[in-house]
Amino acid sequence: MAGLTPAVEPSERPYEMPKFHSVYRRDLFAGRVALITGGGTGIGLRIAREFVYLGGTVMLASRKRYVLESAAVAIERDMIETKAGAASDKDSKTTSHPPSRRVFVCEVNIRDADSVKACVRYTVDTCGGRIDYLVNNGGGQFPSPAANMSEKGWRAVIDTNLTGTFLMMTECYRQSFALHNTGCVVNILADMQRGFPIMAHTGAARSAVDNLTKSLAVEWAKAGVRVNSVLPGVIASDGLDRYPEAFKQQMLSNMHKVRTSLLSSDQSVCSICLFVLPINQSTHIVCLSDELRVAVWYNGRSQFAGDVSVM
């Protein structure tokens, strides 16, 4: 059920997030609202943090209430410190006041249609009557050879990564995007372009979302809705800690075999996502390790393709 989260559990301390400087204009997302699934940790949290820093309002959504609340506390604390620092730079005698609330949280099970519907409704009602951006970062998978996967395990990953993404997109479209003739979706996928051994379930699901992204970019273009995707490689974030140590070491070994030993950062993925949000075309971005393959889709046709190097 959607709603505000309870107090943070004593054993869970708010995230300690390092200071940063965004490359984007500070008011880029002023007055805008983003709903971010999986917004309490990793890439989702990093996107939420910078989105708020750039003036936006966020609704963090996921299954774990205490994780969301912990993330919200950290972002709001960061807002206060940033405002205090700006006031100090401008006038050392200026008294800093707490900023208006721009971080909200909502518990949701993206595999459940009723839960998704309630989450989107809660976001619309709480954040000014509309949703400008949906970032589908929520998902999950586990390493396993396909021959060892149970039907239950397969369906769990497909329902989360594919069906959950579909439900979030269509519900945001019905309750906000179509009503206001504007909106933007960013689907965070994975580098599955050449298959995904040991994670065939998520490879299949993410590939389906990749196609869904292109399909809905065309279907919803007339409604002023942009649908985009970003496909990161292996990201150095707290998400890696969820996998067995042996599996992490195997991933790193594979990276050395395919010419790169660089791990992408959640900050680099965040910068790409925020770059995609304000533009005027439906864009499909594929991130392959330390390179980006960018293709712009407009009115169902590929207009441009090029390579962008990322440090």
N, C-alpha and C positions, 0 to 999 in steps of 0.2 A: 504494500500500500504506500502511495506517495505521501510525503509529509516531512516536517522538520525532524531533525535527528535529536536524540537525547544527549545528555551531557557526555563528554568524553570519558571513556573508561580510564581509571587511574593508571593502568599499566601502559596506556598508549599516550606517548608524549607527542605534541605537535611536531611536524616535520621541521628540521633545521634546513632552511633553503639559503644557499649562498647569494650574496649580492650580485646584481647583474645590471647591464645597461642594454636596453633594446635598441635595435637599429631603426625602429619605426618612430614616427611622430607621436608624441605623448597623447594627443587627443584623437588618434586614428579611429578608435572604436567608441568614442564618447556617445552615449545615448543608445548604444547597441546592446543586444542581449544574445548570449550564447548558451545553449544547452550542451553540456559535455558529458558523455557517458564514460565510465571509467575515469572520472575526473579527480579521484582522490589520491592517485599514485602515478608515478612514471610520466609518460608522455602527456597524458590527460591533465595531470596536475601542472606540468610545466606550461602547457598551453593556457590553462586557466589563469595561472599566475601572471603571465605576460599580457593576456587579454585585459585583465583588471588593471594592470599597470598602465595600459594604453587607454584607459577611460571606460572600458566596458563593464557590463554586469553579467555575472555567470551563475548558472545553476549547475552545481556538481551533482552527478547522478551515478549511483552504483548500488550494489546489494548490501554493502557493509556500512551501517550508519556511523559507527564510531570512526571509521577511516575517513569518511566524508567530513565529519565534524572536525577532526584533527586537521585536515587540509584547509578547511575554511578558516579556522583559528589562525593558522600560519599565514594565509594570504591576507587576512584582515590586519594582522600584526604588521606584515610587510607594508601594507598601505599606510598605516599610521607612521611607521618609521620613514617611509619615503616622503610623505607630506611634511613631516617634521624637519627632515633634512632640507627639503626645498625651501621651507619657511626660514630656516636658519641661514641658508645661502643668500636669501633675499634681504632679510633683516633679522639680525641676531636678537632683536627685542620683540619680534613677533611671537604671539602666543599661538601654538598649534592646537587645533580642535580635531577631534576624531572625525574622519570622513563619513559621508552617508553610506549606508550599507549597500554593498554591491556584490556580495557573495552569499549565495543561498545553497541549500542542500536538499536532496530528495532521494529517498530510497526507492529503487526500482529493480524489478526482475525483467530484463529486456526480452526474455523468452516468453513472457506472459502478456497477452494482448491487453487485458484489463489493467495490469500494472503499468504498462507503457502509456495507455490512454490517460490514466490518472496522473502520471508523471508530467506528461505534456500539458494537461489541463492545469495542474498546479503551477507549472512554469509560466504559462500564459497569464494566469490570475495573479501571480506574485510579482511578475517582472514587467508590468506595464501594458499587458494586453497583447503581446506579440513575442515571437521568437525570430530573431534575424538569422542566426546561424545554429546549425546542428553539427557537432563534431562527434562522429561515431567512433569512439576509441575503446569502448567496452568490448570485451571478448575474453576468450580463454581456450587453452589447449594443453595437451600433455604429450610428452614424447613416448612413442610406441611404434614398433613395426606394425604395418597394416594387418599382418596375419594374426597378431596377438590382440587386436582391438575387439572389444565386444560391441554388439549392436547398440547397447546402452551408451557406451563411451562415444561411439561414432555420432549417434543422434544428439548427445549433449553438446558436442562441439559444433555440429551443423546448426542446431537450434539457436545456439548463442551467437555464433559469428555470422551466420547468414540470415536466419529468420529474425533474430533480434535486431540486426541492422535494418532489415526490410520494415519491421514494425515501427521502429523509431522514425524512419524516413517518411513513411506514409502517414503516420499520425501527426507529425509536424506539418506535413503538407496540408492535411485536412483542417487542422485546428488553427493554423497560422499562415503558412506560405500562400496558399490559394486565396485566402481571404484578403491578404494585403498585396498580392501580386508581386511579391519579392521574397527572397530567402536564399540561403546558400548552405549546402551540405558538404562536409569533408569527411570521407571515410578513410580511417587509418587501417591499412591492410598489412601486407607482409611481402617480402621478396620471394614470390612463389612462381616467377615467370618461367623457370626451368624445372618445375616440380618442387616438391617439398618432402623428401625422404624422411622417414621416422615421424613425420607429422602430416600424413596424407589427408587426415580429416580436415585440418585447418587449411591445407593447401587447396583442397576442393572447395571449401566454404569461401575462402578469400578470393579464389578465382571467379566464383559465382558472383560475389559482390563487385568485383572488377567489371564484369559484364553488366550487372545491374546498374552500376554507376553510369556507364555509357548509355544504357537504355533510357534511364530516367532523366539524364541530361537532355535528351531529345524530347521525351514526352512532356517534360515540365518547362521547357524553354519558353513557350508562349506565355506561361504564367509568371515569367520573370525570375524563375528559380534556377540557380546554378548548382550542379552536382559534380563534385570533384573527388579525387582519391589521391592518397599519398602512400607509397609503398616503401617503407624503410627496410634497411638491412638489419643487421644485429645492432641493437642499441645498448649503450652502456648506461643502464638505469637500474632502479631497484627491481624492475621486472625480471632481470636475470636471476635474481636470488630465489625465484619461485621454482627453478628447475634443479634437478639433481646435479651434483658437482661433476660427475662423469659426463653428463650430457653437455654441460657448459664447456668443458675441456675439449670435447669432440667438435663443437661449433668453432671454437678458436682454432683448432687444428685445421679444419676445413677452410677457414678464411686464409690461413697461410698458404694453402695449396692453390688458391685461386687469386694469386698475385697481390693480395692486400692483407695487412695485419691491423688495419685501422677499424676501430669500433666507432660507429656514429654516436652522436650524443642526443639526448632528448631535446637539448637546446636547438640543435640544427634542424631537427624535425619540426619543432615548434615554429621556427622562423619561416620554414616553407609553408606550413599550414596558414600562418597569419598573412603571408604574402598572397596566397590563393584567395582568401576570403573576400577582399574588397574588389577584385578585378571584375571585368564586364563580360567574360566569356566562360563557358563551361570548360574546365581544364582537367586533363587527366595527367597526373604526374607519377612517374615510376622512378623510385629511388633504388639504385643498384649499388650497394656498398658505398664507395666514395665518389660515385658519379651519379648524375641525375639524367634521366632520359625524359624530356618534356614534350608532350604532344598536346596541342590545343584543339579541342573539338568544339565546333560551332555549327549549329543547325544540322547536326548529324554528320558533318564532314570534317576530316582532318585538315586544318588550315596551315599548321606549322609544326615542325618537329626539329629538335635540336638538343645538343648535349650541354649541360651546365656542370662545371667542376665545383666541388664543395670541399673546403678545407676542414 
